[in-house]
């Protein structure tokens, strides 16, 4: 059973945020995200550098890597500088079934 992962990506674009966001918000991007069961949660740009983008997604474990492998060329064609991409992943575990013992 795979867990749900929240991924945080930052990267640079070679366009304006508004130009990039129009593509990210397009029906084509939505179709590509849905193909990998990826739910975009947030996108924005840095106050200090408007070409630095942050994107937060939720998805089944491993799906974002599959998405990038399948869509990297498409992303780059929209002026995303893939060499600047940084990712962190976050998961949540339901520990209600775990019993803790006092030391």
N, C-alpha and C positions, 0 to 999 in steps of 0.2 A: 504494500500500500504506500503510495507516494504521499509526501506531505505537501502542504501549500507553502510556497516560498514567496516572500516579498523581496523583490530586487530593487536596488537603488543604483541607477546608472548616472554618471556624469560624462560628458563629452563636449567637444567643440564642433560648431558648424561653420561652414564657410559662406554663410548667408545671414540674413537677419532672423531673429527668433520668430517673427510673424510669418516669414516665408516658410521656415521649417515647420512651424505649428500647423500651417494650412495643410501640409502634406501629412503630418502625424494625425491630424483630425479627419483626414479624408476617408471616404468609404473604402478605398483600396487598402489603406492601412488597417482599418477596422477588420476587413475580411482576412488580412494576413495574420493579425493578432488572434482572431477567433479560431483560425485553422490550428493554432497551437494552444488554445484555451488560455490565452493571456489576457488579463484584465488591466488596462492602464488605469492608474489611480490618480496620478498627478504629473504635470509637466510644467516647467518654468525655466526662467533664465536667471543668471547671477546678476545682482545689482552692480558688482564691480566689473563684470565682463559679459555684456549681453549676448556674446556668441558662445558662452559656456552654458550648457543645458543640463537640467536634471530631469530624469524620468523615473517614476516609481510604478512598478507593475506587481500584480500577484498572479501566480501561475503554479501548476504542478511542478514538482521538482524535476529539473532537467529540461523543461520545455523552452526556457529562454535561450539556452545554448543551441537547441535545435532550430529555434526561430532565427537566431543570428547566422547560423551556418547556412540556412536556406535563403535568407534575405539580406545577407551582408552586401552583396553587389547592389541590390535595390536601394539599401540605406545609403551606401556611398554615392550612388547616382543622384541622391538628393542632398549632396554636399555635407554629409556627416563625415567628420574626420575620425574614422574608426581607430586610428593609432592613438587617439587621446582618450579612448573609452576606459573608464574605471567602473568597477562593479563591486557592490557589497550585497550579501544575501542575508536575510533575516527569517527565522522560523519561530514558531510558537509551539510549545509542547503542553498538552493538557496533563498536568501532574496530579489531577484529582485521584487517580487510582494508585498513586505512589504513597506509601505510608512512611512517614519520617519517624525515626527513633531518636529519643533524647540521648545526648552524649553522656 
